[in-house]
Amino acid sequence: MGKYTKPKPLALRESRQAAQAGGQIAKNTRDDLERQLGRTVISSERASDYIKPIESKDAEAQPLPEEELLHNQVSRT
């Protein structure tokens, strides 16, 4: 792969060219990943479908089970 140097856009034309270059890099990266995986990485699912909303400020202060487990492991060492 060639080295990409980030241009400093000075006007609309340069900004558009930079956006197109970045979009092409993203497309090539996605195409390479999909080729390696043998499947698409685009889906209709959203992260918000898997995240439980916080119901109150008290719940926000409570550690998640994974964080609590990690904290206990660190404090033992």
Stockholm file with secondary structure:
# STOCKHOLM 1.0

chainA/1-77         MGKYTKPKPLALRESRQAAQAGGQIAKNTRDDLERQLGRTVISSERASDYIKPIESKDAEAQPLPEEELLHNQVSRT
#=GR chainA/1-77 SS CCCCCCCCCCSHHHHHHHHHHHHHHHHHHHHHHHHHHTSCCCCSCCGGGTSCCCCSHHHHHSCCHHHHHHHHHHHHC
#=GC SS_cons        CCCCCCCCCCSHHHHHHHHHHHHHHHHHHHHHHHHHHTSCCCCSCCGGGTSCCCCSHHHHHSCCHHHHHHHHHHHHC
//
